[in-house]
């Protein structure tokens, strides 16, 4: 699937909000394989909101639990700004507050295929 999808994100800017560095950089590598042009990181709500103040991404991938802090203020900001996003969590859909139940959730552990499928749906590609 990666070969056919190597241009899925061609030139798009991504924001990855994830507190575990290994997962954050894994996501950066995967998004790069899919053609993302720029991947920025935020390991906390504060860092993610600062990144959004600096420049709007084309889409975002949000870990729900950032060291005990919920990512929902970032989701609210993205929604207000019209930026599509997906959640990632080890708890699946049951780990998402009811307010966000309609949003796509990628279950940890994930792979390139599950990320690709979610992003293709998210971006209507």
C-alpha positions in Angstrom: 0.0 0.0 0.0 2.9 2.4 0.7 4.1 2.5 -2.9 0.6 3.4 -4.2 0.2 5.9 -1.4 3.6 7.6 -1.5 2.0 10.8 -2.9 -1.1 10.7 -0.7 0.1 13.6 1.4 2.2 15.3 -1.3 3.4 18.6 0.1 0.9 18.7 3.0 1.9 20.1 6.4 1.2 17.9 9.4 1.1 18.4 13.1 1.8 15.4 15.3 0.8 15.8 18.9 2.3 12.9 20.8 4.2 12.8 24.1 6.3 9.7 23.4 9.2 10.7 21.3 9.6 7.2 19.7 6.0 7.2 18.5 6.2 10.9 17.4 9.2 10.2 15.2 7.7 7.0 13.9 4.7 9.0 12.8 7.0 11.5 11.2 8.7 8.8 9.2 5.4 7.3 8.1 3.9 10.6 7.1 7.1 11.3 5.2 6.7 8.0 3.3 3.2 9.2 2.4 4.6 12.4 1.0 4.1 14.9 3.8 6.2 18.0 3.1 6.6 19.2 6.7 5.9 17.5 10.0 5.9 19.5 13.2 5.6 18.1 16.7 4.0 19.0 20.0 4.4 16.8 23.1 1.9 18.8 25.2 -1.2 20.8 24.7 0.8 24.0 25.3 3.4 23.1 22.7 0.8 22.0 20.2 -1.2 25.3 20.6 2.1 27.2 20.2 2.8 25.3 17.0 -0.7 26.2 15.7 -0.1 29.9 16.5 3.1 29.7 14.4 1.5 28.1 11.3 -1.6 26.1 10.5 -1.1 22.5 9.4 -3.1 20.9 6.6 -4.0 18.0 9.0 -3.1 16.7 12.5 -2.6 13.4 14.3 -3.5 13.7 18.0 -2.6 11.3 20.8 -5.5 11.5 23.3 -3.5 11.2 26.5 -0.3 13.4 26.8 1.2 12.3 30.0 -2.1 12.6 31.9 -3.2 15.7 30.0 -6.0 15.3 27.5 -5.5 16.7 24.0 -9.0 18.1 23.6 -8.1 21.8 23.7 -6.0 21.2 20.6 -8.8 19.3 18.9 -11.2 22.2 19.7 -8.7 24.7 18.2 -8.3 22.5 15.1 -12.0 22.1 14.7 -12.5 25.9 15.0 -9.8 26.5 12.4 -11.2 23.9 10.0 -8.2 21.6 10.2 -9.0 17.9 9.8 -7.5 15.6 12.4 -7.5 12.0 13.7 -7.0 10.7 17.2 -4.5 7.9 18.1 -4.9 6.0 21.4 -4.3 2.6 22.9 -7.8 2.6 24.2 -9.6 2.7 20.8 -12.9 4.5 20.4 -13.8 3.8 24.1 -10.9 6.1 25.1 -12.5 9.1 23.3 -14.8 11.5 25.1 -18.4 11.3 23.7 -18.0 14.9 22.3 -15.5 13.5 19.8 -17.2 10.1 19.1 -17.7 10.9 15.4 -13.9 11.5 14.8 -11.6 8.8 13.4 -9.5 6.9 15.8 -6.4 5.0 15.0 -5.8 2.2 17.6 -2.2 1.8 19.0 -0.2 -0.1 18.0 -0.7 1.0 14.5 1.1 0.4 11.2 1.5 2.3 7.9 -1.5 0.7 6.4 -3.9 1.7 9.2 -2.5 5.2 9.2 -2.9 5.4 5.4 -6.5 4.2 5.5 -7.4 6.7 8.2 -5.7 9.6 6.4 -7.2 8.7 3.0 -10.7 8.9 4.6 -9.9 12.0 6.6 -8.6 13.9 3.5 -11.1 12.4 1.1 -8.4 11.0 -1.2 
